[in-house]
Structure formats: structure tokens, C-alpha cells
Amino acid sequence: MIGRIIGRRRSGEAEALARIEKAWREQAATLDLSWLGITALPDRIGELAQLRRLDVSDNRLAALPDAIGQLARLETLDVSRNRLAALPDAIGRLAQLQGLYVFNSQLAALPDAIGLLARLQELGVSGNQLAALPESLRPLGLLKELYLHGNEKLGLPPEVLGPTLEESGSQRPTAKPAAILDYYFRIRSRGGPPPPQ
């Protein structure tokens, strides 16, 4: 049994390297490394300067390499359903990033560097363990979608958060990110209600 698990992990990592190599050779704009069971993203990922969309969701990643910050053209990054407790500061170098998705991971905090993502339009961090939000989120004027559901320690009521991603097509009006952040920082500046335990 353990041999099969190790074999699958090795085959997932080998498959990831093969896909990275192919994307490099073909100058691909999209790379899908989801569902490979990988525990680390190779630094070689940083060599894919042409990449616009990267999906490494549904793996076992505990960290992202700093090389992720070399993906200067990246517009969409999905690292959902991994074991990420933090994002590297290098994330702030992704100047073209419009969509960042880290749903259902183990994030305890967002880096201040997230405020450098001036083109960010969608941020999905529902289902994590966020206890606080960085002030650097406030100036992100292009942010249209902000999903913070399932982060109970933030103390944000559902009526402030609006519909979840799954409910976003419903009749419920979408919550404006600026309104969510204004509410959050106003409550925090007043000492706010103690977050649920």
C-alpha cells in the first residue's frame, strides 16, 4: 500500500515536470497541474514567462516557491484545495494577475504583498483559517469579486459577505468588495466583536 502511494506521488511529480517541460517547449499560455498529488511545485515553473493561466488546484502543496513571482504575464492562478498555510511575498510580483483562487486550503493570513496586485479583479479565499486581512487589500480598486466565506475568525456576517461563489448566479445581489472591506476595517478599528472560536 505505501509503495503504491509513493509510486503515485512520484508519477504525479514526474507528470508535473513533463507538463512544465512541454509548456516551456510550446510556449503555452495555460498549464494544468491539478489533481496530480504533488507536494511541491518545481522551481522550474518560474521559467514559463509566457504563462497566463496556471491551475495547481487539488494537490498536496504546503507552500509555493518564490519562483512563482517570475510569471510576469500570469493572469489567473488557482491553488485551491491544497495545504497552503501562507502565500509567498513573491505573489506581489504578479503584476498582470486578475484572478487569485485559494479556496479551501489552510491559509492563516494573506501577505501584505497582495496589495501590489493592482489588476486583481477576483480574490477567492473562502474556506480557510484567515484571522485577519491586510490593509493592503483596500486600495485594490479593480477588485470586483471577493469571497471570504468560511473564515469564521474574521467575524464577517453572511449578509455582509453576500452570496458564495456557488450562489453567485442566484438572485442575491453580489457584495461589493469595497463594502466588505470597509465593514471589516471599521469593525476592527472599533475593537470589533470578538471573532468566533
C-alpha positions in Angstrom: 0.0 0.0 0.0 2.7 2.5 1.0 4.7 1.5 -2.2 1.6 2.4 -4.3 1.2 5.8 -2.6 4.9 6.6 -3.1 4.7 5.4 -6.7 1.7 7.6 -7.4 3.4 10.6 -5.8 6.5 10.0 -7.9 4.4 9.6 -11.0 2.5 12.8 -10.2 5.7 14.8 -9.8 7.1 13.2 -13.0 3.9 14.2 -14.8 4.1 17.7 -13.4 7.7 18.1 -14.7 6.7 16.6 -18.1 3.9 19.1 -18.4 6.1 22.0 -17.4 8.7 21.0 -20.0 6.0 20.7 -22.7 4.6 24.1 -21.8 8.1 25.6 -22.0 8.8 24.0 -25.4 5.4 25.0 -26.8 5.4 28.5 -25.1 1.9 27.5 -23.8 -0.3 30.2 -22.2 -2.1 27.7 -20.0 -0.8 24.9 -17.7 -2.9 22.5 -15.8 -1.2 20.7 -12.9 -4.3 19.9 -10.9 -5.1 16.5 -9.4 -1.5 15.2 -9.6 -1.0 14.7 -5.9 2.2 16.8 -5.9 3.6 18.1 -2.6 5.9 20.7 -4.2 5.8 22.9 -7.2 9.2 22.7 -9.0 11.2 26.0 -9.2 11.3 25.4 -13.0 7.7 26.8 -13.0 9.4 30.3 -13.0 10.8 29.7 -16.5 7.4 29.8 -18.0 7.4 33.5 -18.6 4.6 33.3 -21.3 2.1 31.6 -18.9 -1.2 33.4 -18.5 -3.2 30.7 -16.6 -1.8 28.2 -14.0 -4.0 25.6 -12.2 -2.3 23.7 -9.4 -5.5 23.0 -7.5 -6.4 19.8 -5.8 -2.9 18.7 -4.8 -0.9 18.5 -1.5 1.1 21.7 -1.7 2.2 23.1 1.6 4.0 26.1 0.0 4.5 27.8 -3.3 8.1 28.5 -4.4 9.3 32.1 -4.8 9.8 31.3 -8.5 6.0 31.8 -8.8 6.8 35.5 -8.8 8.7 35.2 -12.1 5.4 34.5 -14.0 5.1 38.1 -15.1 2.3 37.5 -17.6 0.2 35.4 -15.3 -3.5 36.5 -15.2 -5.1 33.6 -13.4 -3.7 31.4 -10.5 -5.7 28.7 -8.9 -4.1 26.9 -6.0 -7.4 25.9 -4.3 -7.8 22.7 -2.2 -4.1 22.4 -1.2 -2.4 22.6 2.2 -1.2 26.1 1.9 -0.9 28.0 5.2 0.6 31.1 3.6 1.3 32.6 0.2 4.8 33.9 -0.6 5.5 37.6 -0.8 6.6 36.8 -4.4 2.9 36.7 -5.2 3.1 40.5 -5.3 5.3 40.4 -8.4 2.5 39.0 -10.5 1.6 42.4 -11.9 -0.9 41.1 -14.5 -2.8 38.8 -12.1 -6.6 39.3 -12.4 -7.8 36.2 -10.6 -6.3 34.5 -7.5 -8.1 31.5 -6.1 -7.1 29.8 -2.9 -10.4 28.2 -1.9 -10.5 25.5 0.9 -6.9 25.4 1.9 -5.3 26.3 5.3 -4.4 29.9 4.8 -3.9 31.7 8.2 -3.0 35.0 6.6 -2.7 36.9 3.4 0.7 38.6 2.7 0.8 42.4 2.5 2.3 42.0 -0.9 -1.2 41.1 -2.2 -1.8 44.9 -2.3 0.7 45.1 -5.1 -1.7 43.2 -7.4 -3.2 46.4 -9.0 -5.0 44.5 -11.7 -6.7 41.9 -9.4 -10.4 41.6 -10.1 -11.3 38.4 -8.3 -9.9 37.0 -5.0 -11.3 33.8 -3.7 -10.1 32.7 -0.3 -13.2 31.1 1.1 -12.9 28.0 3.4 -9.6 28.9 5.0 -8.4 29.9 8.5 -7.9 33.6 8.0 -8.0 35.6 11.2 -7.2 39.0 9.8 -7.0 40.8 6.5 -4.1 43.1 5.4 -4.8 46.8 5.0 -3.1 46.5 1.6 -6.3 45.0 0.2 -8.1 48.3 0.5 -6.5 50.1 -2.5 -7.3 47.3 -5.0 -9.7 49.4 -7.0 -10.4 46.9 -9.7 -11.5 44.1 -7.3 -15.0 43.0 -8.4 -15.4 39.7 -6.6 -14.2 38.9 -3.0 -15.0 35.6 -1.5 -14.2 35.3 2.2 -16.9 32.8 3.3 -15.9 30.1 5.8 -13.2 32.2 7.6 -15.1 32.4 10.8 -12.3 34.1 12.7 -12.8 37.2 10.5 -16.2 37.8 12.2 -17.9 38.8 8.9 -21.6 38.0 8.9 -23.1 36.3 5.8 -25.3 39.4 5.0 -22.1 41.4 4.6 -20.3 38.8 2.5 -23.2 38.3 0.1 -23.5 35.1 -2.0 -20.8 32.4 -2.1 -19.2 31.6 -5.4 -21.7 28.7 -5.8 -24.6 31.1 -5.2 -23.2 33.9 -7.3 -25.6 33.1 -10.2 -28.6 33.4 -7.9 -30.9 36.3 -7.4 -29.0 37.5 -4.4 -27.0 40.7 -5.1 -23.3 40.3 -5.2 -21.5 42.0 -2.3 -19.1 44.8 -3.3 -15.5 44.1 -2.2 -15.1 47.7 -1.1 -18.2 47.4 1.1 -17.0 44.2 2.7 -13.5 45.6 3.4 -14.9 48.9 4.7 -17.2 46.9 7.1 -14.3 44.7 8.2 -11.8 47.5 8.9 -14.5 49.7 10.5 -15.3 46.9 13.0 -11.6 46.2 13.6 -10.9 49.9 14.3 -13.6 49.9 17.0 -12.2 46.8 18.6 -14.9 44.8 16.9 -16.8 41.9 18.2 -14.6 39.0 19.3 -14.2 36.6 16.5 -15.9 33.2 16.9 -13.7 30.5 18.3 
